[in-house]
Amino acid sequence: MTRSLGWFGLLLPPLSALKFDTRYTDFNLNQNETASDPLDYWGTWSDHTYHTSPKNWRFPFYSLLLDRFVNEDASNDDANGTVYETDVTSTNMRSGEDIGGLVDSLDYVHGMGIRGIYIAGSIFINLPWTADSFSPLDLTLLDPHFGRISEWRRAIEEIHRRGMYIVLDNTFNT
């Protein structure tokens, strides 16, 4: 049985998946190359041990905007190759920091007694010039400015190895 949306249905775009693009394989959370519907998206993390959430989240958290923390890999600063994409002196444009910089700083953060890391802003692909990461364009692609899937997996493993937790902000409507 199909349900008519009346005139409101004219305002809605058809539900379809973005075409899988092999250029973004290292950033694409969707591993189903033939997906034609978002419900067909899937991904796996082989050989990963799942860590359960704590029963009590009352412990010190460190909150940060990833783009304003530490830069480990300068090669991803201008990931989109656009003009004025990165400016370390600007408060509005990207500064260039990434997930590798967070991994490099984990001993310092952990040494302060921090048990949780809260990354504000979306880790998904954002507008090329926005530093706040509150404008995700595609919720299946990691932002290349911050690192590849393999780098995020390494970061999560390092965070868990220290008995710490990570919480990712997902801003879907800003």
C-alpha positions in Angstrom: 0.0 0.0 0.0 1.4 3.4 -0.9 0.6 6.6 0.8 0.1 9.9 -1.0 1.8 13.0 0.4 -0.4 15.3 -1.6 1.1 18.7 -2.6 3.7 18.3 0.2 5.3 15.5 -1.8 6.2 17.9 -4.5 8.4 19.8 -2.1 10.5 16.7 -1.1 13.4 15.5 -3.2 13.3 11.8 -4.2 15.1 9.6 -1.7 18.2 8.2 -3.3 21.8 7.5 -2.4 24.8 9.5 -3.7 26.8 7.6 -6.2 29.8 5.8 -4.6 32.9 7.6 -5.6 36.2 5.7 -5.4 38.1 8.9 -4.9 36.7 9.0 -1.4 37.1 5.3 -0.4 39.4 6.3 2.5 36.8 8.6 3.9 33.5 6.9 2.9 31.7 5.2 5.8 29.4 3.5 3.2 31.2 0.5 1.9 28.4 -0.7 -0.4 29.5 0.5 -3.8 26.2 -0.5 -5.5 23.9 1.3 -3.0 21.0 3.1 -4.7 19.1 3.8 -1.5 20.6 5.1 1.8 19.0 2.1 3.6 21.5 0.0 1.6 24.5 1.7 3.1 26.7 -0.5 5.3 30.2 -0.6 6.7 32.3 -2.8 8.9 35.4 -2.5 11.1 37.1 -5.9 11.0 39.1 -7.1 14.0 37.8 -4.4 16.2 36.8 -5.0 19.9 33.7 -3.1 20.9 34.0 -1.1 24.1 30.8 -0.7 26.0 29.8 2.7 27.3 30.3 3.4 31.0 27.4 3.1 33.4 28.2 6.5 34.8 29.4 9.3 32.5 30.3 11.6 35.5 34.0 12.1 34.9 36.1 14.9 33.5 35.6 15.6 29.8 37.8 17.7 27.5 35.8 19.5 24.8 37.4 20.7 21.6 36.9 21.8 18.0 39.2 19.5 16.1 40.2 22.2 13.6 41.5 24.3 16.5 43.5 21.7 18.4 46.8 20.3 17.0 47.9 19.8 13.4 49.7 16.5 12.8 49.4 16.3 9.0 49.8 19.5 7.0 49.1 17.7 3.7 45.3 17.6 4.5 45.0 21.3 5.4 43.8 22.3 1.9 42.1 18.9 1.2 39.7 20.5 -1.3 42.3 22.6 -3.1 40.2 25.7 -2.8 41.5 29.3 -2.5 41.4 30.6 1.1 40.6 27.2 2.5 43.1 27.5 5.4 44.2 30.6 7.3 45.8 30.0 10.7 45.3 33.7 11.6 41.6 33.7 10.9 38.8 32.9 13.3 36.4 32.0 10.5 38.4 29.8 8.1 40.0 26.5 8.8 43.3 26.3 10.7 44.3 22.8 9.6 44.3 20.6 12.7 43.3 17.0 12.5 42.7 13.7 14.3 46.4 12.8 14.2 47.1 15.9 16.3 44.7 14.7 18.9 46.4 11.3 19.0 49.7 13.0 19.5 48.3 14.9 22.5 46.5 12.0 24.2 49.2 11.4 26.8 49.0 15.1 27.8 45.2 15.1 27.9 45.1 11.8 29.8 47.7 13.1 32.2 45.3 15.9 33.3 42.9 13.3 34.5 40.6 13.6 31.5 38.6 10.4 30.8 36.3 11.7 28.0 36.9 13.6 24.9 34.0 15.5 23.3 34.7 16.6 19.7 32.4 19.5 19.0 31.2 20.0 15.4 30.7 17.3 12.8 33.5 15.0 11.7 31.6 14.6 8.4 32.5 16.5 5.2 31.8 20.2 5.7 31.9 23.3 3.7 35.6 23.8 2.7 36.1 27.0 4.4 34.3 26.6 7.7 36.3 25.9 10.8 33.4 25.2 13.2 32.3 22.0 11.4 28.7 22.8 12.0 27.7 22.5 8.3 27.9 18.8 7.3 27.2 18.2 3.6 27.2 14.4 3.6 26.8 12.2 6.6 28.5 9.2 5.0 31.8 10.9 4.2 34.4 11.8 6.8 35.9 15.3 6.3 39.3 14.8 4.6 40.7 17.8 6.5 40.5 15.7 9.7 41.9 12.4 8.5 41.1 9.1 6.8 39.0 6.3 8.3 42.2 4.4 9.2 43.4 7.4 11.2 40.1 7.7 13.0 40.2 4.0 13.9 43.7 4.4 15.2 42.6 7.4 17.3 39.7 5.5 18.8 41.9 2.5 19.7 44.4 4.9 21.3 41.7 6.6 23.3 40.3 3.3 24.5 43.7 1.9 25.3 44.1 4.7 27.9 40.7 3.9 29.4 39.2 7.0 27.9 36.0 7.6 25.9 35.1 9.7 22.9 31.8 11.5 22.1 31.3 12.9 18.7 29.0 15.9 18.1 26.6 15.3 15.2 25.2 18.6 14.1 22.6 17.8 11.5 20.6 21.0 11.4 22.9 24.0 11.9 
